[in-house]
Amino acid sequence: MAKHRPYICGIDAAMDVVGGKWKGLILWALHEGRRRTGELRRELPGVSEKMLIQQLRELEADGIVHREVYREVPPRVEYSLTERGVELNDALSPLSAWGQRHMPTIHAQREATSRA
């Protein structure tokens, strides 16, 4: 396992866990309850299966997501949030509210910048 540098603050540690394009969206999707891989792919248009699995493994390694394998034929795998994952989702809730409030202006400013 690679040695990790010490975190300089709590935001550094938190962003290390949720950093990346898909992790926050995976947390959002799992907030409603257990999901199978295919369900997550449908809820997150644009994510490849490879990237989804990679992000889920990282979240699992960080203790945010629980992976349950059912011994059935065909095998069934479900993902859910751990207690720490629920707590992280709660912490991200104000960030989500901020994004919702400012989504139109963020979009408009980025459109204006890309035309310039």
N, C-alpha and C positions, 0 to 999 in steps of 0.2 A: 504494500500500500504506500502511495506517495505521501511524503511529509507535507503538511499544510502549514502555511505561515500563520502566525497568530492574528486573530481579528483585531482591528483597531477600535471597533465600536459595535454596538448591537445591530445597527443597520447593515454593516459589513457582513456579519454572520447571517442575518436574515436574508439578505440579497444573494448570498452564496447558496442558500437552500432553495429559494424560489426563482433564482436567475434563469434566464432563458425564455424563449418565446412561448413555450407550451406549459410550463409548470404551473403558473398562476391559473391558466385556463383549465388544467386538469383538476386543480384544487376546487375551482368553481363548479365543475361538473360533478365532482364527488361529494359536494356539499349536500346534494339531494339524496345521497345514499349510494349503496353498492352499484358498481357498474362492471360489465364485462368489457374486454378490449374492443370488441366491435361496436358496442354502444358508445364508448368514448370516442372512437373514430368518427362515428356519425355526428356526435355533438360538437366535434372540433374539426370542421371542414378545413382541409389543407394540410393536416398533419399526416405524415407517412406512418405506416405501421412500425417501421424500424425506429423512427424518432420517438413515437409514442412509447414503445417498449423501453427505450433507453431512458426517457424521462421518468417513467414509472419506476424503473429499477433504482434510479438515483434518489427519488423520493422515498422509496422503500428503505434504501440504505441509510437515509437520514432520519428514519423513524416517523415519517409523515404519512405514509401510505402502508396499508396492510394488504398483502397478497394472499388470497385463499384459493387453494387448488382442491377441487372436488374430484374424487376418484370415480369418475363416471366414464362411459363410452358414448360419445367422444368426451375427452377431459374438459372440464369447465373451470375457468379461472375468473375470480371476481376481485375487484379492488375496492377498498374502502379507506376512509380516513381513520387514522389512529387518534387517540385523545390529543396528542401533540398537533396532529394535522387539523383537527377541529379548532384548536386554540390559534393556530396560524391563520386559518381562514377568518376567524373572528378578528384577528389583528389586521388582516387585509381589507376588511369591510369598509373602513373609512377611506382607504385608498380607492376602492371601487366607487364609493359615493362621489368622491372628488372627480373621478374620471367621467362618471355619468353627467355630473353638472357641467363639466367643461368640454365634453366631447364635441359639440358643434363648433366651438371657437378653436379648438385644437385642429379639427379637420379643416376649417376655413383658413387658418393661418398656414397650415402646411400646403394647402392647395395654392395659396397666394405665393408662397415661397418657391414652389416648384415651377410656377409660371414665370417667375422673375429671371 
